[in-house]
Amino acid sequence: MVSSADTRWDGLIVGASLATLDADAGYGAIEDGALGWRDGMLSYVGPRAALPDSPAALAEQVVDADGGWITPGLVDCHTHLVFAGDRAGEFEQRLQGASYEQIARAGGGIVSTVRATRAADEQQLLAQSLPRAQALLADGVTTLEIKSGYGLDYDNERKMLRVARRIGEALGVGVRATFLGAHALPPEFAGDPDGYIDRVCEWLPRLHGEGLVDAVDAFCERIGFDAVQTRRVFETARTLGLPVKLHADQLSDGQGAALVAEFGGLSADHVEHTSLDGVRAMAEHGTAAVLLPGAFHVLRETKLPPLDEFRAQHVPMAVATDCNPGTSPLQSLRLAMSLACTHFKLTPEEALRGATVHGARALGLSDRGALRVGARADFVHWAVSRPAELCYWLGGGLARSVYAGGRKLV
């Protein structure tokens, strides 16, 4: 647990219990633990009693946590938080009986957010989106994924990805930017989805060339794009060496999970209707399942993801907010963890692991998600007496402090 040091650590926090999650099961609990870091990386994870010297001799800055628990920083691996406007009116429509598909086919849904997002300039879009990222950060998120997909033309998709990068720079959190050009069919391509996919495949190399894309996603669904069209996007991503992920099997079994697994995808997300064959394909290719209980909750869905099959096939289950204006206006990953326990019957440990270890895996990141020497110094000090409280409390400010790369953000 100890790394030898020729120089003093930048920081050391003592006086809290640690949930390291640095094992295949269990919280990896260390009572009365200590956490040291240098140059943004963890240099000590272990019991305070096993420190090789006095805290003052080891570190430039020593923090006494005075109780509570420290976990890895939370990883929100699926968000759409860059957008303009809102869709509160659609929320009312759904409560009055309209379905998600009916609203989308009537010109609402994703396309309505596209109109608002196109109308906002980059600075306006940043100003509207930044508070959502700040809310996630305040509740323990140190890494988040942000998708494009509300621009649906080159300039506006580029604008969204630029805003995603600026959010990471402004807040000091890790941001992974995902190109979701194949999110919906824009009005100017009505009746010509193949022509639009041609454009998406043309934009991707240009956006990647600007350093704006970390991964590629698509919406493979009846109201999105079919498997053939999605495959074309993925093939373009593969030529660029970009990893892929997929909105898969949310409303029907379109065999999306099997498709993204075929491409060695990072994750299949939603997966309520994924078949056993899809689960097996994910297990074979190491594709994570991303559970999105916020959308399940808001849409009042009843079809559960194949959770027992994921467990039986050892498919990692991540948990994310799916923060978006239409179906999951959720700005707390900790609340998403609680919803995953309530709706999907995850244990609190599974939910926490889903928002840390497996969330990082769903982004292709191996340097975070657990507390271990050599990992990024991303961690949260919580005002709780046991880790299960993170899922037990519905809301409330439980995060005493949030660190990313060894720097205190909250």
SVG drawing of the C-alpha trace seen along z (x, -y; Angstrom):
<svg xmlns="http://www.w3.org/2000/svg" viewBox="-53 -34 68 51">
<polyline fill="none" stroke="black" stroke-width="0.4" points="0.0,0.0 3.0,-2.3 5.0,-3.8 8.6,-4.9 9.1,-8.6 12.2,-10.6 10.3,-13.8 7.4,-14.9 3.9,-14.3 1.8,-17.3 -1.0,-16.3 -2.1,-13.8 -5.6,-13.3 -6.1,-11.4 -8.9,-10.6 -11.5,-9.1 -12.4,-5.5 -11.6,-4.6 -13.8,-2.7 -11.0,-1.8 -13.1,0.5 -9.7,1.9 -10.9,5.5 -13.5,7.4 -16.0,7.3 -16.6,5.5 -16.0,1.8 -12.3,2.5 -12.8,0.7 -9.9,-0.6 -10.9,-1.9 -9.0,-5.0 -7.3,-5.3 -4.9,-7.8 -4.6,-9.0 -1.4,-10.7 -0.8,-12.2 1.9,-13.8 1.9,-15.3 -1.8,-14.5 -1.4,-10.8 -2.1,-8.7 1.2,-7.9 -0.3,-6.2 -3.5,-4.3 -3.7,-2.5 -4.2,-2.6 -3.0,-5.7 -1.1,-3.5 1.0,-2.1 2.3,-5.5 6.1,-5.4 6.6,-8.6 4.6,-11.3 2.0,-13.1 3.8,-16.5 7.1,-14.9 5.5,-13.1 3.4,-15.9 3.4,-19.6 -0.3,-19.8 -2.0,-17.6 -5.8,-17.5 -7.6,-16.0 -10.9,-14.7 -12.5,-14.3 -14.5,-11.3 -16.6,-10.3 -15.7,-8.2 -13.5,-8.7 -14.4,-7.1 -13.0,-7.4 -14.3,-10.4 -17.6,-9.6 -17.5,-9.0 -20.6,-10.0 -20.0,-8.0 -23.2,-9.1 -24.4,-12.7 -25.9,-15.1 -25.5,-18.1 -24.5,-20.6 -27.8,-21.9 -29.9,-25.1 -33.4,-25.5 -35.5,-22.9 -38.4,-20.5 -40.5,-20.9 -43.6,-21.1 -42.9,-17.6 -42.7,-16.4 -46.3,-17.7 -47.3,-16.0 -46.0,-12.6 -47.9,-13.0 -51.0,-13.6 -50.5,-10.3 -48.3,-11.1 -45.5,-8.6 -41.8,-9.5 -42.2,-8.3 -45.4,-10.2 -43.8,-13.5 -40.7,-12.8 -42.8,-12.1 -44.8,-15.2 -41.7,-17.4 -40.7,-17.4 -38.1,-15.4 -34.5,-15.7 -35.3,-17.9 -36.8,-20.6 -33.6,-20.8 -31.7,-21.0 -33.6,-24.2 -32.7,-25.8 -29.1,-24.6 -28.5,-25.9 -29.9,-29.3 -27.4,-29.7 -23.9,-30.9 -20.9,-29.2 -20.8,-31.5 -24.5,-31.3 -24.3,-27.5 -21.5,-27.4 -23.3,-29.7 -26.4,-27.5 -24.5,-24.2 -21.8,-25.1 -24.2,-25.1 -25.3,-21.5 -21.7,-20.4 -21.1,-22.3 -24.1,-20.5 -22.6,-17.2 -19.3,-18.2 -20.8,-19.4 -22.2,-16.0 -19.0,-14.1 -18.3,-13.8 -14.7,-14.2 -14.9,-12.7 -17.8,-13.0 -18.6,-12.2 -20.4,-14.9 -22.0,-14.0 -22.8,-16.2 -25.9,-15.4 -28.1,-18.5 -26.4,-20.3 -26.9,-17.8 -24.8,-19.9 -21.1,-20.4 -20.9,-23.9 -23.2,-23.2 -21.8,-19.7 -18.4,-21.4 -19.8,-24.1 -21.1,-21.6 -17.8,-19.7 -15.9,-22.9 -18.2,-23.7 -17.6,-20.3 -13.8,-20.9 -14.3,-24.4 -16.3,-22.9 -13.4,-20.6 -11.0,-23.5 -13.2,-25.8 -14.0,-23.3 -10.8,-21.2 -12.7,-18.0 -12.0,-15.2 -14.2,-15.5 -14.5,-12.9 -16.2,-14.3 -18.3,-11.9 -19.5,-12.7 -23.1,-11.7 -23.9,-13.1 -26.1,-10.1 -28.6,-11.1 -31.6,-12.1 -32.5,-13.1 -32.4,-16.9 -35.4,-18.5 -33.3,-19.4 -32.6,-15.7 -36.3,-14.6 -36.8,-11.3 -33.0,-10.9 -31.4,-9.2 -28.7,-7.7 -27.8,-11.1 -27.5,-12.4 -25.2,-9.5 -23.0,-10.4 -22.6,-13.8 -21.9,-12.4 -19.2,-10.2 -17.7,-13.3 -17.7,-15.4 -16.1,-12.9 -12.6,-13.0 -12.6,-16.8 -13.8,-17.0 -11.3,-14.4 -8.5,-16.3 -9.2,-19.3 -8.9,-17.1 -12.5,-17.4 -13.6,-13.7 -12.7,-11.0 -15.3,-8.5 -18.3,-8.0 -21.9,-7.1 -25.1,-6.6 -28.8,-6.2 -29.7,-2.8 -33.5,-2.7 -36.8,-2.9 -36.9,-6.6 -33.1,-6.9 -30.9,-5.0 -30.9,-1.4 -28.1,1.1 -26.8,0.7 -26.5,-3.1 -25.0,-2.7 -22.5,-0.3 -21.3,-2.9 -20.6,-5.4 -18.7,-2.8 -16.6,-1.8 -15.6,-5.4 -14.7,-5.6 -12.6,-2.5 -10.6,-3.9 -9.7,-6.8 -8.9,-4.6 -11.7,-6.0 -13.7,-3.8 -17.4,-3.4 -20.4,-3.2 -24.1,-3.0 -27.6,-3.9 -28.7,-0.4 -32.1,1.5 -33.8,-1.3 -37.2,-1.0 -37.0,2.3 -34.5,5.1 -32.7,3.7 -29.7,6.0 -27.7,2.8 -25.8,4.4 -24.5,7.1 -23.6,4.6 -21.5,2.4 -19.9,5.5 -18.9,6.6 -16.9,3.4 -15.3,4.0 -17.3,1.1 -16.8,-0.5 -20.4,-0.3 -24.0,0.4 -26.2,-2.1 -29.9,-1.8 -30.1,1.9 -33.7,2.4 -34.6,4.7 -31.2,6.4 -31.5,10.1 -29.5,12.9 -27.5,13.1 -26.7,9.4 -25.5,10.0 -23.3,12.8 -21.8,10.7 -21.1,8.0 -19.4,10.4 -17.3,11.9 -16.0,8.6 -15.7,6.8 -18.4,4.2 -19.9,2.6 -23.6,2.1 -24.5,-1.5 -27.6,-1.6 -29.6,-4.9 -32.2,-4.8 -33.0,-8.5 -34.6,-8.0 -36.2,-4.8 -37.8,-6.8 -38.9,-9.8 -40.4,-7.7 -42.1,-5.5 -40.7,-2.4 -41.4,1.1 -39.1,3.2 -36.0,3.9 -32.6,4.4 -31.4,8.1 -29.7,7.5 -29.4,11.2 -28.0,12.1 -25.4,9.3 -24.4,10.6 -24.3,14.2 -22.1,13.3 -19.9,10.9 -20.8,7.9 -19.7,4.7 -22.7,2.6 -22.0,-1.2 -24.5,-3.8 -24.8,-7.2 -27.2,-10.2 -28.0,-10.5 -28.4,-14.2 -30.5,-15.6 -33.4,-18.0 -36.0,-15.5 -35.9,-12.2 -33.5,-12.5 -33.1,-16.1 -30.9,-14.6 -28.1,-16.6 -26.8,-14.2 -25.0,-10.9 -25.6,-10.0 -29.3,-10.2 -28.9,-8.1 -27.2,-5.5 -30.1,-5.6 -32.6,-5.2 -30.5,-2.2 -31.0,-0.6 -34.7,-1.3 -35.7,-0.5 -33.0,2.1 -32.4,3.6 -28.7,3.0 -27.0,3.2 -25.4,0.0 -22.0,1.5 -23.0,2.4 -24.3,-1.2 -21.1,-2.8 -18.9,-0.5 -21.1,-1.3 -20.4,-5.1 -16.7,-4.6 -14.9,-1.5 -17.3,-0.5 -18.1,-4.1 -14.4,-4.6 -14.2,-1.3 -17.2,-2.5 -15.0,-5.5 -11.9,-3.4 -10.1,-4.9 -7.9,-2.7 -6.3,-5.4 -9.3,-6.2 -12.4,-4.7 -10.6,-3.1 -8.3,-4.2 -4.9,-2.6 -1.3,-3.8 -0.6,-5.2 -4.2,-6.1 -5.3,-9.7 -5.9,-11.5 -9.6,-11.8 -11.5,-11.3 -14.5,-12.6 -14.8,-13.0 -18.4,-12.3 -20.2,-13.2 -21.5,-9.6 -21.1,-6.9 -21.2,-4.1 -20.9,-3.9 -24.5,-2.7 -25.7,-6.2 -24.6,-7.5 -27.6,-5.6 -29.8,-5.9 -30.2,-9.7 -32.3,-11.2 -30.5,-14.5 -28.7,-16.6 -25.2,-17.9 -23.1,-14.9 -19.8,-15.8 -17.5,-17.6 -14.8,-18.0 -14.0,-16.9 -10.5,-16.5 -9.6,-15.9 -6.0,-15.3 -5.0,-16.1 -6.6,-19.6 -9.4,-20.5 -12.4,-21.6 -15.1,-21.7"/>
</svg>
